Amino acid sequence: MRRAIYAVIIATSFQAGTLLAAGSFDGQWKGKSHSERAGGCPTEEMTLNIADGAITGERILPGGSPGNIAGHVAPDGKVTGNHGRLTGEFSGDKATVIYHTDEVKCPDHTFSLDKVK
């Protein structure tokens, strides 16, 4: 009986720790892309909302047309999403997120994001 109680306590503690860690990036994040290519790529904007590790948001393309973002941030800050097109890392109140495209001139859009709330 004691072993069963200890097992429940350990399992519950692990789950609570995982939820707290995943939620540490919760909030709204905003930023712009920057280009490392000669000639540059157009600047884009990104707004992400994170709740319990789930990412939703928009990538605002030149001309103002939005592209939907969906993904996940792991407790260690690693980002995955949009069917492999979204990668990156969150750390504290800063994030670097890369959106991979099929564009020849600008295949990777690197965004620097800040937590705004």
N, C-alpha and C positions, 0 to 999 in steps of 0.2 A: 504494500500500500504506500509506504513512504517513497519507494522508487517511482511509483506512478505520479505522486504529487511533485517530486523533484523534476521529473521529466516534463510535466505540464508547466512548471515554473520556468524551466530553462527554455522551452519552446516559446512560451509567451514573451519572455525577455528578449529572445532573438528577434521575434517578429516586431516587437515594439521598437527595438533598436534599428531595424531595417526601415521601418516606416519613418522614424525620426530622421534618419540619414537621407532618405529619398526626399523628404519634405524640406530639407535645408536649402534648396534652391527655389522653393515656391515663391511666386510673385510675378511681377511684370518686368520684362527686360527689353531694352531698346538699343539700337545702334545702327551704324552704317557700314557699308562694305568699303574696302580699300583694295587698290590694285597694285600688284607687284610687277606687272608687265609693262614694257616700254610702250608708250602711246596710251596706256591706261585703259581701263574699262569703265563704263558708266557707273556712277555711284548709285547704290541701291540702299533701301532702308529695310530693317527687319524689326518686328515687334513679336515677342514671344510671351506667352502666359504659361506658367508652370504650376501645376497642382499635383502634389504627391508623385512627382517624377514624370507626369504626363505633360508633353509639350503640345501646345496649339499656338497658332499665330499666322503671321503674314510676312511675305517677302514682297516689298513694294518695288516693282520694276520701273525703269525709266518710262515716263508717260503716265505714271500713276496706276498702272494695272497691278492688282494684287495676285500673288500666288500663295496658295494655302500651305502651311507648314504643320506637320504632325510628327511626333516622335516621342522619345523617352530620354530622360537624364538619369543615369545610374547614381547610386549613393556616392561613388567615387568621382562624380562630375563628368563622366564620359557621355557623349551625346550620340544617339543613333536615330534615324528617322527618314521619312519620305522615300522609302524603299531603297535605302542605301545612298541616297543623295545628300543626306544631312549627317555631318560628323562634327566633332569639336569637343570642347571641354569647358566646364564651369569651375570656377575657383573663387570662393568668397563672393564679392559683389561684381566680379568681372567674368566675361566669357569670350571665347574665340570660337566662332561657329563657321564652318565651311559648307557652302551649298554647291554641290557638284552638278554641272550641267553638260549638255552635249554641244554647247557652243564651241566653235573652233577658236575664235579670238579670245574669249574669256571663259574657259571651261570651269574654273573654280572661283567662286565669289567668297572672299574671306570677310567675315563680319566681326567687328569688335563691339561687344554688347555690355551695357551697364545695367545693374538692377535699379529700377526706378521706384518700385513699391512692393 
